């Protein structure tokens, strides 16, 4: 079982982000390592064609296309620009951390070297904690009158997260034995 969690929708408020954060802190399932790493903090509600929420978004003129039959399911404007910024930051984080996540999972699931797989588990945990800490920082940022991070920057989150992700990628690559997959090594190293 992989839990799903819609973190953002057009009407999300900073208070709801805080409630989500508190729920995740208390959630028993979330405490298990495999659920932590698979929980996506950038999940955006998708107003599918034919749903009441899509009709509501159309009435509120939040859909970018304005067409109820548009294929751009998640192309809408957020009521609060701070929440839209937070969602975009988390989406960029998930893309940036994806090569490291993928490498760590492959190491952990490699049946040919169980010892190496066991050593990858703390890396998965570390990435999960790093992502959770970024979301915590975002909750704080979204609660300010103006979202304080430059969403258009190469790394729109505070720099400490880049340093920690880079270090985590280095550890995963070291564990991986860099000759195995040069394309993956390059992708993870470029994070």
C-alpha positions as CSV (number, residue, x, y, z in Angstrom):
1,X,0.0,0.0,0.0
2,X,1.3,3.5,-1.0
3,X,-0.7,6.2,0.7
4,X,-1.9,9.1,-1.5
5,X,-2.1,12.6,-0.1
6,X,-3.3,15.6,-2.0
7,X,-1.2,18.4,-0.6
8,X,-2.4,21.3,-2.8
9,X,-5.6,22.5,-4.5
10,X,-6.7,25.9,-5.7
11,X,-8.2,26.8,-2.4
12,X,-5.5,25.5,0.0
13,X,-4.6,27.9,2.7
14,X,-1.4,28.3,4.8
15,X,-3.5,27.0,7.8
16,X,-4.4,23.8,5.8
17,X,-0.7,23.3,5.0
18,X,0.0,23.4,8.7
19,X,-2.8,21.0,9.4
20,X,-1.4,18.6,6.7
21,X,2.0,18.9,8.4
22,X,0.6,18.1,11.8
23,X,-1.4,15.1,10.4
24,X,1.8,13.7,8.8
25,X,3.7,14.1,12.1
26,X,1.1,12.0,13.8
27,X,0.3,9.5,11.1
28,X,1.4,6.0,12.0
29,X,1.7,4.8,8.4
30,X,4.0,7.8,7.6
31,X,6.5,6.7,10.2
32,X,7.3,3.6,8.2
33,X,10.3,4.2,5.9
34,X,8.9,3.0,2.7
35,X,5.8,5.2,2.9
36,X,7.8,8.2,3.8
37,X,9.9,8.1,0.7
38,X,7.0,7.4,-1.5
39,X,4.8,10.2,-0.2
40,X,4.9,13.0,-2.7
41,X,4.7,16.5,-1.2
42,X,3.9,18.1,-4.6
43,X,0.6,16.3,-5.2
44,X,-1.8,18.7,-6.7
45,X,-5.5,18.0,-6.8
46,X,-6.6,17.2,-10.4
47,X,-10.0,18.6,-11.4
48,X,-10.9,15.8,-13.8
49,X,-13.4,16.4,-16.6
50,X,-17.0,15.8,-15.5
51,X,-16.3,16.5,-11.8
52,X,-18.0,19.1,-9.7
53,X,-14.7,20.6,-8.7
54,X,-13.7,21.2,-12.3
55,X,-17.0,22.9,-12.9
56,X,-16.4,25.0,-9.7
57,X,-12.9,26.0,-10.9
58,X,-14.3,26.9,-14.3
59,X,-17.0,29.1,-12.6
60,X,-14.3,30.8,-10.5
61,X,-12.2,31.3,-13.6
62,X,-9.3,29.4,-12.1
63,X,-8.8,27.0,-15.1
64,X,-6.2,28.4,-17.4
65,X,-7.9,27.0,-20.5
66,X,-11.4,27.8,-19.3
67,X,-12.5,24.7,-21.2
68,X,-14.2,22.0,-19.2
69,X,-12.9,19.4,-21.7
70,X,-9.3,20.6,-21.7
71,X,-6.6,17.9,-21.4
72,X,-4.7,20.2,-19.0
73,X,-6.2,18.7,-15.9
74,X,-4.0,20.4,-13.4
75,X,-3.5,23.7,-15.1
76,X,-5.3,26.1,-12.8
77,X,-4.5,29.2,-10.7
78,X,-4.4,29.1,-6.9
79,X,-6.5,31.5,-5.0
80,X,-3.5,32.3,-2.7
81,X,-0.3,33.0,-4.7
82,X,1.8,31.9,-1.7
83,X,0.3,28.4,-2.0
84,X,0.9,28.3,-5.7
85,X,4.6,29.2,-5.1
86,X,4.9,26.5,-2.4
87,X,3.4,23.9,-4.8
88,X,5.8,24.9,-7.6
89,X,8.8,24.7,-5.2
90,X,7.8,21.2,-4.1
91,X,7.2,20.1,-7.8
92,X,10.7,21.3,-8.6
93,X,12.2,19.6,-5.5
94,X,10.6,16.3,-6.6
95,X,12.2,16.6,-10.0
96,X,15.5,17.6,-8.5
97,X,15.6,14.8,-6.0
98,X,14.1,12.2,-8.3
99,X,17.4,10.8,-9.5
100,X,18.7,10.4,-6.0
101,X,15.4,8.8,-4.9
102,X,15.5,6.4,-7.8
103,X,19.1,5.4,-7.2
104,X,18.5,4.8,-3.5
105,X,15.5,2.7,-4.2
106,X,17.4,0.6,-6.7
107,X,20.2,0.1,-4.3
108,X,17.7,-0.9,-1.5
109,X,15.9,-3.4,-3.7
110,X,19.0,-4.9,-5.3
111,X,18.7,-8.6,-4.5
112,X,22.2,-9.4,-5.8
113,X,23.8,-7.5,-2.9
114,X,21.6,-7.5,0.2
115,X,24.3,-5.9,2.4
116,X,24.5,-2.9,0.1
117,X,20.7,-2.8,0.0
118,X,20.6,-2.7,3.8
119,X,23.1,0.2,3.7
120,X,20.8,2.1,1.3
121,X,17.9,2.1,3.7
122,X,19.4,4.9,5.8
123,X,19.8,7.0,2.6
124,X,16.1,6.5,1.8
125,X,15.3,7.6,5.3
126,X,17.6,10.6,5.0
127,X,16.0,11.7,1.7
128,X,12.5,11.3,3.3
129,X,13.5,13.5,6.3
130,X,15.1,16.1,4.0
131,X,12.0,16.3,1.9
132,X,9.8,16.6,5.0
133,X,12.0,19.3,6.4
134,X,11.7,21.2,3.1
135,X,7.9,21.0,3.4
136,X,8.1,22.2,7.0
137,X,10.1,25.2,5.8
138,X,7.5,25.8,3.1
139,X,4.7,25.8,5.6
140,X,6.5,28.5,7.5
141,X,7.2,30.5,4.2
142,X,3.6,30.2,3.1
143,X,2.4,31.7,6.4
144,X,4.3,34.9,5.7
145,X,2.6,37.9,4.0
146,X,4.6,37.3,0.8
147,X,6.2,34.0,-0.1
148,X,9.9,34.7,0.6
149,X,11.6,32.3,-1.8
150,X,12.5,33.1,-5.4
151,X,10.4,30.4,-7.2
152,X,12.1,31.2,-10.5
153,X,15.6,30.5,-9.1
154,X,17.6,27.4,-10.1
155,X,17.0,26.1,-6.6
156,X,14.0,28.0,-5.2
157,X,14.5,26.5,-1.7
158,X,17.0,27.6,0.9
159,X,20.6,26.6,-0.1
160,X,21.1,24.2,2.8
161,X,18.7,21.8,1.1
162,X,20.9,21.7,-2.0
163,X,24.0,21.0,0.0
164,X,22.2,18.1,1.9
165,X,20.8,16.7,-1.4
166,X,24.2,16.8,-3.0
167,X,25.8,15.1,-0.1
168,X,23.1,12.4,-0.1
169,X,23.7,11.9,-3.9
170,X,27.4,11.5,-3.2
171,X,26.7,8.9,-0.5
172,X,24.3,7.0,-2.9
173,X,26.8,7.1,-5.8
174,X,29.6,5.9,-3.5
175,X,27.4,3.0,-2.4
176,X,26.4,2.3,-6.0
177,X,29.9,1.8,-7.3
178,X,30.0,4.5,-9.9
179,X,31.0,2.3,-12.9
180,X,27.7,0.5,-13.0
181,X,25.4,3.1,-14.7
182,X,27.2,6.2,-16.0
183,X,24.1,7.9,-17.2
184,X,22.4,7.5,-13.8
185,X,25.6,8.6,-12.0
186,X,25.7,11.7,-14.2
187,X,22.0,12.5,-13.5
188,X,22.3,12.1,-9.8
189,X,25.6,14.1,-9.7
190,X,24.0,17.0,-11.5
191,X,21.4,17.5,-8.8
